[in-house]
């Protein structure tokens, strides 16, 4: 009788990163960013394990501190160190682009993304954000639900956004209460206010087409 072979869990690297919003946790496989958010590392590790991922530590020697070209913003190119783990390069790109975004020198992210930590409805909801509520705008939960052809699902939309595994990168912070009140953000009200104030600045960086970024998200969202 032939022996069955168990498939090895896919590896994932995790790091913490200090930002203007507080310490954020980033996690990436060799192919894409799977988490960017405010949960404690232990909670993130539980989510990753539940998704069938196995953490592999990444050290500077693995390329986590890979060099980045002087070009700023979302188009910055990462030059990985020789022998660097691909997940370390993804994390370096994510840190660089996150810092540029929070500094106001970039409006977009150019990262491969993987939404395996989201439920199907949460995937649908967060993927609707970029087209529905562009940089510098806000909308209500009810308006987003209506745009998704589910006008009575404002509460469900709020729950789905609250579980967004890619905060800031997929801009759930742009969705506000019906009166404009800042509620329901994983990073807290101060973080949400910071992001909205940042995006409202008239001197912020120009916004290039983000079609390529959306295609990357949509492609990886189909991953089982």
C-alpha positions as CSV (number, residue, x, y, z in Angstrom):
1,X,0.0,0.0,0.0
2,X,1.6,3.3,-1.0
3,X,2.4,5.8,1.7
4,X,0.5,9.2,1.5
5,X,2.7,12.2,1.7
6,X,1.6,15.2,3.7
7,X,2.1,18.5,2.0
8,X,4.6,20.7,3.9
9,X,3.1,23.9,5.2
10,X,4.1,27.0,3.2
11,X,6.6,29.1,5.0
12,X,5.9,32.7,6.2
13,X,8.2,35.3,7.7
14,X,7.0,37.8,10.3
15,X,8.5,41.1,11.5
16,X,7.4,44.1,13.5
17,X,7.9,47.6,12.2
18,X,7.7,51.0,14.0
19,X,5.6,53.5,12.2
20,X,3.8,56.8,12.8
21,X,0.7,54.7,13.6
22,X,2.6,52.7,16.2
23,X,4.2,49.3,15.9
24,X,2.8,47.3,13.0
25,X,3.2,43.6,12.2
26,X,4.1,42.5,8.7
27,X,4.1,38.9,7.4
28,X,5.0,37.6,4.0
29,X,5.4,34.3,2.1
30,X,8.0,34.0,-0.5
31,X,5.4,35.3,-3.0
32,X,3.4,38.0,-1.3
33,X,2.5,40.1,1.7
34,X,-0.2,38.3,3.7
35,X,-0.5,40.5,6.8
36,X,0.0,44.2,7.6
37,X,-1.8,45.3,10.7
38,X,-2.0,46.1,14.4
39,X,-2.6,42.8,16.1
40,X,0.0,41.5,18.6
41,X,2.5,39.1,17.0
42,X,1.1,36.1,19.0
43,X,-2.4,36.8,17.5
44,X,-1.0,37.1,14.0
45,X,0.9,33.9,14.4
46,X,-2.4,32.1,15.3
47,X,-4.0,33.5,12.2
48,X,-1.1,32.4,10.0
49,X,-1.0,28.9,11.6
50,X,-4.8,28.6,11.1
51,X,-4.2,29.4,7.4
52,X,-1.7,26.5,7.1
53,X,1.4,28.7,7.2
54,X,4.6,27.8,9.1
55,X,6.8,30.6,10.4
56,X,10.4,30.7,9.3
57,X,12.5,33.3,11.1
58,X,14.2,35.9,8.9
59,X,17.4,37.6,10.1
60,X,19.3,40.4,8.5
61,X,21.6,37.8,7.0
62,X,18.6,36.4,5.1
63,X,18.1,39.7,3.4
64,X,15.6,41.4,5.7
65,X,17.7,44.5,5.5
66,X,18.2,44.3,1.7
67,X,19.3,47.6,0.1
68,X,16.7,49.9,-1.4
69,X,17.5,52.2,-4.3
70,X,17.4,56.0,-3.6
71,X,14.2,56.2,-5.6
72,X,11.4,57.0,-3.1
73,X,7.8,56.0,-2.9
74,X,5.8,53.1,-4.2
75,X,8.2,52.6,-7.1
76,X,11.2,52.0,-5.0
77,X,13.2,49.0,-6.1
78,X,14.7,46.5,-3.7
79,X,18.0,45.0,-4.4
80,X,18.1,41.8,-2.3
81,X,21.3,40.6,-0.8
82,X,22.9,37.5,-2.4
83,X,21.1,34.4,-1.0
84,X,18.3,36.5,0.5
85,X,15.0,34.7,1.2
86,X,12.3,35.9,-1.1
87,X,10.0,36.5,1.9
88,X,12.6,38.9,3.4
89,X,12.6,40.9,0.1
90,X,8.8,41.2,0.2
91,X,9.0,42.4,3.8
92,X,11.7,45.0,2.9
93,X,9.6,46.3,0.0
94,X,6.6,46.5,2.3
95,X,8.4,48.4,5.0
96,X,9.9,50.8,2.5
97,X,6.5,51.5,0.8
98,X,4.7,51.8,4.1
99,X,7.1,54.4,5.3
100,X,6.8,56.3,2.1
101,X,3.0,56.3,2.3
102,X,3.0,57.4,5.9
103,X,5.5,60.2,5.1
104,X,3.1,61.5,2.3
105,X,5.6,60.9,-0.5
106,X,3.6,58.1,-2.1
107,X,-0.1,57.3,-2.5
108,X,0.1,53.7,-3.8
109,X,1.5,50.3,-2.9
110,X,3.2,48.1,-5.5
111,X,3.3,44.8,-3.7
112,X,2.1,41.3,-4.4
113,X,-0.7,40.6,-2.0
114,X,-2.3,37.4,-0.7
115,X,-5.7,37.6,1.0
116,X,-5.8,34.0,2.3
117,X,-6.3,35.3,5.9
118,X,-9.6,36.9,4.8
119,X,-13.0,35.3,4.5
120,X,-14.6,35.3,1.0
121,X,-16.9,38.2,2.0
122,X,-14.0,40.1,3.6
123,X,-12.0,39.6,0.4
124,X,-14.8,41.0,-1.7
125,X,-15.2,44.0,0.7
126,X,-11.6,45.0,0.9
127,X,-11.0,44.6,-2.8
128,X,-13.8,47.0,-3.5
129,X,-12.2,49.8,-1.5
130,X,-9.6,51.2,-3.9
131,X,-12.0,51.8,-6.7
132,X,-14.9,52.9,-4.6
133,X,-13.1,55.3,-2.2
134,X,-9.9,56.7,-3.8
135,X,-7.1,58.5,-1.9
136,X,-8.4,61.6,-0.1
137,X,-12.0,60.5,0.0
138,X,-14.2,58.9,2.6
139,X,-17.5,56.9,2.4
140,X,-19.8,55.3,4.9
141,X,-20.3,51.7,5.6
142,X,-23.8,51.9,4.1
143,X,-22.5,53.5,0.9
144,X,-20.0,50.8,0.5
145,X,-22.6,48.1,1.2
146,X,-24.9,49.7,-1.4
147,X,-22.1,49.8,-4.0
148,X,-21.6,46.1,-3.4
149,X,-25.3,45.5,-4.1
150,X,-25.9,44.7,-0.5
151,X,-27.6,47.8,0.9
152,X,-28.7,46.2,4.1
153,X,-25.3,44.7,4.9
154,X,-23.7,47.8,6.4
155,X,-23.0,45.9,9.7
156,X,-21.5,42.9,7.8
157,X,-19.3,45.3,5.8
158,X,-18.1,46.8,9.0
159,X,-17.2,43.4,10.4
160,X,-15.4,42.4,7.2
161,X,-13.4,45.6,7.2
162,X,-12.5,45.0,10.9
163,X,-10.9,41.7,9.8
164,X,-8.9,43.3,7.0
165,X,-5.5,41.5,7.1
166,X,-3.8,44.2,5.0
167,X,-4.5,47.5,6.8
168,X,-3.3,50.7,5.1
169,X,-2.4,48.8,2.0
170,X,-6.1,48.1,1.4
171,X,-7.6,51.4,2.8
172,X,-10.4,50.3,5.1
173,X,-9.6,53.5,7.1
174,X,-11.5,55.5,4.5
175,X,-14.8,54.1,5.6
176,X,-16.5,56.1,8.3
177,X,-19.8,56.1,10.3
178,X,-23.0,57.5,8.9
179,X,-22.4,60.8,10.6
180,X,-18.7,60.9,9.6
181,X,-17.6,59.6,13.0
182,X,-14.3,57.7,13.0
183,X,-15.2,54.2,14.3
184,X,-14.2,50.6,13.8
185,X,-10.5,50.8,12.9
186,X,-8.2,48.1,14.1
187,X,-5.4,50.6,14.7
188,X,-7.7,52.8,16.8
189,X,-9.3,56.2,16.2
190,X,-5.9,58.2,16.4
191,X,-4.4,56.0,13.7
192,X,-7.5,56.4,11.5
193,X,-7.5,60.2,12.0
194,X,-3.8,60.3,11.1
195,X,-4.3,58.5,7.9
196,X,-7.3,60.6,6.8
197,X,-5.6,63.8,7.7
198,X,-2.5,62.7,5.8
199,X,-4.6,61.9,2.7
200,X,-6.3,65.2,2.9
201,X,-3.1,67.2,2.6
202,X,-3.1,69.3,-0.6
203,X,0.7,68.9,-0.9
204,X,0.6,65.1,-0.9
205,X,2.3,63.2,-3.7
206,X,0.5,62.9,-7.1
207,X,-1.5,59.7,-7.6
208,X,-0.3,57.5,-10.4
209,X,-2.5,54.8,-11.9
210,X,-2.9,51.9,-9.5
211,X,-4.2,49.4,-12.0
212,X,-1.1,47.2,-11.7
213,X,-1.5,47.0,-7.9
214,X,-5.1,46.1,-8.1
215,X,-4.4,43.3,-10.6
216,X,-1.8,41.8,-8.2
217,X,-4.3,41.8,-5.4
218,X,-7.1,40.3,-7.4
219,X,-4.8,37.5,-8.7
220,X,-3.7,36.4,-5.2
221,X,-7.2,36.7,-3.8
222,X,-8.1,33.6,-5.8
223,X,-5.6,31.5,-3.8
224,X,-7.5,28.9,-1.8
